[in-house]
């Protein structure tokens, strides 16, 4: 497997005449845990949707696992959890097992069970998705993203509907997958505390990339102090246990 | 007249088989359309079918081939609805409304140019399954087979696209291909179904069986099968009832479908009350 999982060059996308992201270039190596942060409307989700082929960039290039994105076919290598489903129909007649199995090319019962067990929802396997609470639905979607044991996981605001206990379980799981299986992870979130605690690299963007690098570099960056304010930067860096390093 | 006597006529047999095949195709396609909130596409395409039939009659096609000749314009319109919806500037319901009103306007103009609403055009508006031709029987068989093959070979893609189109794209599903095939088959089913229910009622065949099936909270596959069963029972029941009591066949089939839905909704409410 190539060591570069994602590579983008000068990626630009516009919604009608409004520029959403501009000249985004970055690389993601195997085993990275990248946190993407930025204010509302900064283009974080748009960037992810371009990478996944949901949106077609205006210009620039995207490579996935060393292949141009438009030639890439091994989509089961990528697990994606969207910020929200476009419009989940509460009458959708799909069971939790069926929804989880969407992530697999061929339905394998033991893999579905493992994914549901990981998210603590094995007992809901035969229930229809529309009958579940929003938090339970989110756990089903997480199970679907994990079921194919992908090499790359992309989470867009993954825990907004989860209770604190399930949220901790989820992030511990992502950390474990990243450390033991070398699963590459992109986490898009507003929660800078979470980014500081779990991610190992950070990309800060506001339509264009303003910072990309390790937390050590982030914490030492006076430019980032200007963006975040010293208090917020301090919290992020403290979470990442590098405060002593910069002192 | 005894049912067995009625069924001994070749034209009745042909009408029954054509009706069952097309209603079944509509009921299966309808599950995907209803769940994607595109139910009214049947109505829109039926209106385009009116315009298309009026053009075909004005040109002077033989009544034997009207269904076949009306098909291309309706297929093109279904793709137009899809593209308008994708433009992000127009909502799906507005896209259906635009194409639908153009279809009706064309129909009215063409009917006027041909000297008013003649008997042929009115028979398409309200349907007359008993006049189904051999060509229409073959066409309905082809459409039914195409729908079954589409669902069998694209089941995973259809399931994913129906659940969430963006998610499907992120999984590498060629959503555009799935949508185009779905629209073309829907257009073909609507054109063929005008003989059963008439242009005015054709969308009922796409909407009522799936909505009734969805009330049972079954799995995806079981919902498709339940919708299929409801539609077939309604067509057979509706046709035999209409023959026996000398009622319009199209309307009776639609009322049978509606009665099914009411019974299902009532039974569901009763079950909830008992719990």
Interface residues (C-beta under 8 A of the other chain):
Chain A: X15 X16 X49 X52 X53 X54 X72 X73 X75 X76 X78 X80 X82 X85 X86 X87 X88 X89 X91 X92 X93 X94 X95 X98 X99 X102 X103 X128 X131
Chain B: X35 X37 X88 X89 X156 X159 X160 X162 X163 X164 X165 X166 X167 X169 X170 X171 X172 X214 X217 X218 X219 X220 X222 X223
